[in-house]
């Protein structure tokens, strides 16, 4: 659908392993191209989806990650779902701390981020990333070319 109306969601499942991440990015890139999503919006989506999937692969313990692409005339919604448990403790070179940089990055790039945490009682984390089709990266014109 190159014109940008409503389209049926496109769902892809990937193994919950780091080797799947390039395939996830290729899927998002391909769907963005089909929907004629502007490059800046596509790039924001690629980074945010990559972060959500990386979290699922590295921190949820899930054997799979499901990515759903939904495009409408005004926006794109990408849902990342896994079968694991949301883990707030992230280990990094900076030491153990609560949370990493992925969720704040997703929130900075997207117009809306919704997270339903999977738990031991109810496994499966769900992240919904929403972005207007038209890029709005610099609301005050910061960084834009004149």
Buried (B, 14 or more C-beta within 10 A) or exposed (E): EEEBEEBEEBEBEBEBEEEBBEBBBEBBBEBBEBBEBEEEBBBBBBBBBBBBBBBBBBBBBBEBBBBBBBBEEEBBBBBBBBBBBBBEEBEEEEEEEEEBEBBEBBBEBBEEBEBEEBEEEEBBBBBBBBBBBEBEEEEEEEEEEE
